[in-house]
Amino acid sequence: MTVFFRRTIPVLRIFDLAKALEFYVDYLGCSVDWEHRFAEGLPVYLQVSRGDLVLHLSEHYGDATPGSAVYAEVDGVGELHAELGAKHYPYLKPGLEEDARIGTILELTDPFGNRIRLVQPDFVDSGDV
């Protein structure tokens, strides 16, 4: 059997579900796909997504390290920047950064110190490494 990796889904540590939903759903525009708790009152583990961006968020100790970074390529980063700028989210006012080696970068920091680097490359990836 040939090994084929289907997709990668980063797990990010969160500490407050309400704050996580405010950032990922209300601000970033993700949808909650599903939510799991082993029992009432225990930490939550959930999946949020927007298009092909899929993230797992966990309140479970040891699932992930606060302050992690996720790199995701995106088309329309300027439009996303304008969309986010039009929202009332007082905790973050990100700018766009141009990097000649990488492309246009929109870096977002969630309430738990995790960074999501949304990058629109200035080049076409040929798929060759």
N, C-alpha and C positions, 0 to 999 in steps of 0.2 A: 504494500500500500504506500502511495506517495503522501508525504506530509504536506498539508495545505492549511495555512493559517487563515481562518475565516475573517476575523476582525479582532481588534484590540479595544477593550473598554477600560479606561482608567477608573480607579476607585479613589475618591477624595474623602478625606475625613471632615465631618461636620460635627458641631456641638449643640446646635439649636435648630430644630426642624423649621420653625417659623421663619427664622433668619435665612435659612437655606432656600426656602420656597420664595421668599421675597426677592432674593438675588437671582436664582436660577429660573424661576417661573415668571414672576412679575417683571423683572428687569431684563434678563437675557432672552426671555421669550420661549423657554423650553416648556415641554409638557411633562407631567408625571406619568410615566408609562405603567409603573407598578410600585407597590410599597409592601415591605414585609417586616413583621415583628414576630419573634418567637412566642411572645405572650404579651398581653396588655401591660403597658407601663415599661416594657423593655426597649432598648435602643432600636432605632429604625434603620433599615437598609432599603434604598429605593433607587430606581432608575429614572433619569430625566433625559430628554432628547429634544433636539431641534434639527430636522433634516437628518443628515448622516452623523451629526455630533451626538454621541451617546456617552453618558457619564453615569457611574454608580456613586451614590453618596451614602456614607455610612457613619452612624453614631457609635459603632462598635469599637471599643478599645483594641488597638493592634491591627485593625484592618488597613490603615493607611497612616501616613505621617502628615501632620498639619504642615502647611507651607510647601506642598508639592507643586509641580508645574506640569501643565499639559500643553502640548504643541498640536495645533489643529490647522490644517490648510482650509482656506475658505475663498470663495469667489464673492465679490461684492462687499469687501471689507469697508469701503468708504460709505456705502449705503447702510451697513450695519452700524457704523460709527454715528451716522446722522440719526438713525432710529433710536439708539441708546441715548444720544444727547438730548433728544426730544422728551425723554421720560424724566419724571421727577424721582430721582434716586440720589439723595443727598450725600451718600457715602463714597461715591466714585464719579469722577469726571475724566475718563481716559482720553488720551490724545492718540493720534496716529504717528507712527515712527517709520521713516523711510530708511531701509538698510539696503545698500547696493548689492550685498551678497545674498540677502534673504528675500527681501520684498517689502511690502507694506505690512506693518505689525500693529495690531490693536491688542494691548495687554490688559486683561481684567483681573482684579484681585477680589476674591470672594470674602465674606466676613470672617473666614477662618484662616486667611493667609494663603490659600491656594491660588495659584496664578494660572489663568487660561490665556495662552498666547495664540491669538487668531491671526494667521499669516496668509496674505495673498501673495504668492510667489510672483516675481517679475519675469520668470522664465517658464518654459514648458518642460515638464519632466518627461524624459524619454523612456523612463522605466529601467534604464540601464544603470548599474552601480559600478 
